[in-house]
């Protein structure tokens, strides 16, 4: 996930190594709260490129199919099948992808 780094403060431990990071609350919320709206870029990929929402979110978040396959413990070709418009993934798969993408599961359903 791309997060601006302008207002980040690093707190070092007694050995001079980073121990804590302090970030603005709005940035924190972006990191921990699931997205509840579809970004314009994702919509554009669905409309202009014919991507499914699952594929558009993956591309938008800069994940490879291989990375998602590893996270789900399935093959890359299975991810390719899941991303097709004519496939309806199981609810369990949608929920796992939503967790990885940090989005509400409804945002992954075409």
C-alpha positions in Angstrom: 0.0 0.0 0.0 1.3 3.4 -0.8 1.2 5.7 2.2 2.7 9.3 2.2 5.7 9.5 4.5 5.9 13.3 5.1 4.6 13.4 8.7 6.2 10.2 10.1 8.2 10.3 13.3 10.6 7.5 14.2 11.3 6.8 17.9 14.6 5.0 18.5 15.4 2.5 21.2 18.4 2.9 23.5 20.6 1.2 20.8 19.6 3.7 18.1 17.3 1.3 16.3 13.8 2.1 15.3 11.4 1.0 18.0 8.1 2.9 17.1 6.7 4.9 14.3 4.3 7.7 14.9 2.0 8.7 12.0 -1.0 11.0 11.6 -4.3 9.6 12.6 -5.8 9.8 9.1 -2.9 7.8 7.7 -3.3 5.2 10.5 -7.0 4.9 9.6 -6.1 4.3 6.0 -3.8 1.4 7.1 -6.1 -0.4 9.5 -9.7 0.3 8.3 -11.0 -1.6 5.4 -11.8 0.5 2.4 -15.5 1.1 1.9 -15.5 2.7 -1.5 -14.0 1.7 -4.8 -11.3 4.1 -6.1 -11.7 5.7 -9.5 -8.6 3.8 -10.8 -10.3 0.5 -9.9 -13.5 1.5 -11.7 -11.5 2.6 -14.7 -9.8 -0.8 -15.0 -13.2 -2.5 -14.8 -14.7 -0.2 -17.5 -11.8 0.5 -19.8 -9.9 -2.8 -19.6 -12.7 -5.2 -18.8 -11.1 -6.4 -15.6 -13.1 -8.1 -12.9 -13.2 -6.2 -9.6 -10.9 -8.8 -8.0 -8.3 -8.4 -10.7 -8.7 -4.6 -10.7 -8.1 -4.4 -7.0 -5.1 -6.7 -7.2 -3.5 -4.5 -10.0 -4.4 -1.3 -8.2 -2.7 -2.5 -5.0 0.3 -3.7 -7.0 0.1 -7.4 -6.0 1.2 -10.1 -8.5 -1.0 -13.1 -9.0 1.9 -15.1 -7.6 1.9 -13.1 -4.3 -1.9 -13.5 -3.9 -1.6 -17.2 -4.7 1.0 -17.7 -2.0 -1.1 -15.8 0.5 -4.1 -18.0 -0.2 -2.0 -21.1 -0.5 -3.3 -21.9 -4.0 -1.7 -21.9 -7.5 -1.2 -18.8 -9.7 -3.5 -20.4 -12.3 -6.2 -20.7 -9.7 -5.9 -16.9 -9.1 -6.2 -16.4 -12.8 -9.4 -18.4 -12.9 -10.8 -16.5 -9.9 -10.2 -13.2 -11.6 -12.3 -14.1 -14.6 -15.7 -12.4 -15.0 -17.5 -15.7 -15.7 -16.3 -17.2 -12.4 -18.0 -16.7 -9.0 -15.5 -17.4 -6.2 -16.6 -19.0 -3.0 -17.5 -16.6 -0.2 -14.6 -18.0 1.8 -12.2 -16.9 -1.0 -13.8 -13.5 -1.3 -13.4 -13.0 2.4 -9.7 -14.0 2.3 -9.1 -11.7 -0.6 -10.9 -8.8 1.1 -8.6 -9.3 4.1 -5.5 -9.3 2.0 -6.7 -6.2 0.0 -8.0 -4.5 3.2 -11.4 -3.9 1.6 -15.0 -4.8 2.5 -15.8 -8.1 0.8 -18.7 -6.5 -1.1 -16.2 -4.3 -3.0 -14.8 -7.5 -4.7 -18.2 -8.7 -6.1 -19.1 -7.9 -9.7 
